[in-house]
Amino acid sequence: MSQPPVADMGGISREVAEFRARVAAIHSELSRVIVGQQDLLDLIMYAVLSGGHVLLEGVPGLGKTLLVRTLAQTLDLRFSRIQFTPDLMPADIVGTNLVMQDDSGRRRFEFQPGPVFSQIVLADEINRATPKTQSALLEAMQEHAVTVAGESRRLHEPFFVLATQNPIEMEGTYPLPEAQLDRFLFKLRVPFPGLADLQAIIDRTTGPEQPAASRVLDGAAVLEMQALARRVPVATHVREYAARLVMATHPESEAAADTARRFVRYGASPRGMQALILAGKVRALSQGRFNVAIEDIRALALPALRHRLILNFEGEAEGADPDDVLAAALGELDAGAAVPKA
Amino acid sequence: MISETDVLYDIVRRVRQRLGLAAAIRLVVRSSAGAAVLLLAWALATMIVPLPLPLTAVAAVAAGGALAALFGLTWALRPSTLAAARVADRRFGLADRLSTALELLAAPSRGEGLARLQIADALKHAHGLAARDAVPIVVPREAWPAIGAGLAIVLWAHFLQGWSLPGLPAARTAAVIHAEGRTLMEIGHQLENAARAHALPEARRVAPRVQDLGRRLEGPRVSRQVALGLLRETEREIQDAQAHVERRLSGAASGVARGTNPARLAPTAPADPSRLHQAIRELEALTGQLRSDSTPQSRADLAERLRNLSQSLEQMGAPAATRQNLAAARREVEEGRTGGASPPLGDALQDLQSLERMFGDEQALGETKRQLQQSTDRIAQGGSANNNTKVTTQQAPEPTMPPTAPGSNPIAGTSEEGTPPPPGPNQGSLPGQGRGPTMGAPTPRLGGSRVEEHLAGRQGEGTSTTRDLLAPGRAGVSQLPAQSVPADIAHQNDRALSRDPLPAAYLTIIRRYFETLGGQR
């Protein structure tokens, strides 16, 4: 059967072309403000277009907050920033019912929405709040809804949580619970910029004019792009590869990698596999492909799975890095898949 | 017109075929390397032990098998279409475009938006790709050991085949082959001499072949397999010659043999060659007498001798034509025409001489064949560990002719005929330890019978007695002194001993044993 050429598939081709143009535009706007960190910008875009949340980990001063704020400006989404502190309460995040008195003197409860009722929520230094407060985000992140006083309220779509945490300053912090970590699509490590990037930061931030990002998209366009990305086809063997990778992180599994057997207590959850495929679709479309490839899974394995591995005592004691475990699992998986089966 | 989808499938199909071919080559080359090394080891082992190695046949079978295996494995080892597409994706750097497109083509949703785009994208990227770039057919590394082993085998076949290391079984086999070669050369010579002396045409034709066989066996680097093959070949030739002689004999009997007048030979032939020979001598003497003496008395004597000879030939079952000729000659003599008796006598003499030559041929060939079979047996067993048979020179075959005949003496038995056979598998072994088919008789058993006796009841029933022995520990070996046997047990024992058909001597021994125990109490 002869397939129609790409030019004949007007509608879908235009959608795809527009998708790529929008991605390029977002990337360009972010790059106007953020110096370097190109891979980080790409991954954040993949997460946003997949509808996922991102945990940014890095030392202070690397521009994490600026990056999130710039993203909100670029996408023209309602932005709110929550500084997580030990005395922060859940009601400070989700909102609360207040007693209000109207002109006639009657009193009634009125819901006062918290900062979570935005579209991009920056949870700054999320590990400084208590687990009780951290848990206030669980429902919002998973259900995109908040329940206060028995009443559930939907959040505005699209809704993203971009949290930051400092990997060095551990005193007085509360590590995120596994359930919370699993709700983040990616955990991104913000690297320290190189020499050239540092000089560019000086030029860009100490001059008379501060660079500002322009709005290139709105929330509706983001939702359209998310819907388009979900239609990207995935071959069976790519799905199998993602599933095998997740299985390889489980020490009790027969397919477990040797490193995982040694250092891991619990492996990645099915959410990790969903994150691999979903972000892979966005990555494929962004790179001009119409199918998810194994190379997409490989490229996204570390950010999508590193926060989902729980190390055992030996792993903690030896300072094992989940990235190393994942790299070993990828290596074993690739070695096993090198020979085609008849 | 070829559709774009066909182009996609065509690329994957070619990649699939080449993957199958590459895998088949790899497997066949590995197997060939292993086989060549094994063959080389086998070839070298033939220098130690006399193993058969039909090199040409093995090489032909191996080459044919490798070719057939290559075709078969190419088909069998092809990966699936999707697996081939994945390989093509990886080798061409297509980021899983081909494999995804093939899956989408097989799916019902292939006409939908992004699926159509994906297929078109895969087609665009697959255009102009050559399967040979993805799967180059290269000679595997294992080919070098295979080639090396093959060369070594060729060199071995040219320079070393047939050699053996001294003192080892292969050398002993070679010695046996050489000895048999010498024997066969001698046999060939003697056969040739006998054939010349007795004018045996078939034996004369076969004799050079036997000599040539002996010469070849005596030469260096003749393996057991080759020697046995040559022996079989020569034996077949002798069989053909024997068949020819038998045809001539039966032809003579039935009158259809080439160059033979059917009327001149009877349908039967004499069974005793020595009596036939005596008859020929008698006939020659009668012919001489017919020429020299023609008195009436001598004619009567001649006629009488002719009658006796005719009767003798009849008893021997000689051909009827011969007897008819003798009868005609006798009539001529009796009627006083001695000149007219010469032609029929000459014809009868020729018939008998021809018959004698055929018998001589048959006998010589049979004897030669027997000698070849003996040589075959010796070579087949030669060099084996349990072969201690001394190689002896055989006597040359000769037709059994009376000593008066020209040529050598009649054939004598081989020197082995008087020697006892080698020890058999049972000789010197005990009953039950022999290895041969005839085992010794079963060992005779004592004529006793076994009686099973059990106490009635079940476990746990009845009374049980437990006795606790409480005593202070003492130094030395701990022991429990013998207790007196309860009366009922002693009674049962006595009853059992008296009931069982035990020999009296056994009963004494048993009683003495227990009495001794009682004395030690």
Interface residues (C-beta under 8 A of the other chain):
Chain A: M1 S2 Q3 P4 P5 V6 M9 G11 I12 S13 V16 L228 R231 V232 P233 V234 A235 T236 H237 V238 A284 R289 F290 N291 V292 A293 I294 E295 P340 K341 A342
Chain B: S3 E4 T5 L19 A23 A76 L77 R78 P79 S80 L82 A83 A84 R86 V87 D89 A95 D96 R97 S99 T100 A101 E103 L104 L105 G113 L114 A115 R116 L117 Q118 I119 A120 D121 A122 L123 K124
